[in-house]
Amino acid sequence: MITAVVLVETEVNRVPEAAAHIADLDGVSEVYSVTGDVDLVVMVRVREHEELADVIADRLGKVPGVRSTKTYLAFRAYSRHDLDAAFALGIEAD
């Protein structure tokens, strides 16, 4: 699974509508409305790198109200939630 974190700047009056539209896109797992330099943080999870262009450039970037995006690829996760889920499945940690 490939995870991308996408920082999205929207038009000020379109944040809720853009967030709802983005949340409905295949490959998008979460959308957070945040404070700071960007309006939304979007988590994209796909199986192959080629799918990133389809989700981010071809669909997310064309959502009405989206002004700009910055994409960061995750290469390792450090999440208590993920560790708890792995132990629940019986996976042994190194």
N, C-alpha and C positions, 0 to 999 in steps of 0.2 A: 504494500500500500504506500502510495506517495502522498505526502501531506504538504500543502502549500498554505502559507499564511498570506492573505491579501489585504493590504491596507487600502481603503477606498475613501476618496474624497468625493462628496456629492454636492449638488446644489443645495443651499441651506433649506429651502422650502420643500425639498423632495426626499429628505432622509427616511421617513417612515415608509414611503411608497417604494423607494429604491431597495430598502432592506427587505421588505416583503417579497418583492420580485426576485431578488437575489436568492433568498431563502428557498424559493421554489425551483431553482435550477438543479438539474441532476449533477451530482458531484459536490455540491455544497452541503456540508454537514452542519455548520453553525454560522450565524451572523450575529455579531455583537455591536450594538450602538455604544460608542465610547466617547470620552472627553479627550481633548488634546488636539494634535495637529491633523488628525483624520477623523472622519465621521463614523466609519464602520470598519470592523475587523472581521474578515470572512475566512473560515476554515474550509479548504477544498481538499477532498480526499478522492484520489483516483487510482486505478490499477497500473496505468502506464503513462510515461512522460508525454506521449503524443496527445493524451486526453487533456492535459493542462491547457494547451492552446485552444482547444474546443471550448472548454469551460470558461477560462479566464478571458482570453482575447476575443473569441468569437461570440460569447454570450454575455458574460458578466460585464465586460467593458462596453457593451452596447445597450445596457439597461438605461432607460430614460432617467436622467438626473445624475448619472455617474460622470464625474469630471475627470478623475484620474485614478490610477491604481499603481501600487507597488507590490511586487510579489516576492516572497521569501520562501525558499524550499527548505523543509525540515529534513535533517538527515539522522537525527536521533531524538527520541522522546524521553523525557524525565518526568513522569507523571505518577503520582501516588495512586491515582485511579487505575492506570494501566498495570502497575505492580500488583495491586489488590486483585484485579481481574485475572492476572496470570496465575497467582497463587490459588485462586478459586478453581482454576482449570487443572491444577496439579502440576504446573510447569515449575521445574526446579531452577532457582536462580544460581548464577555462577558464584 
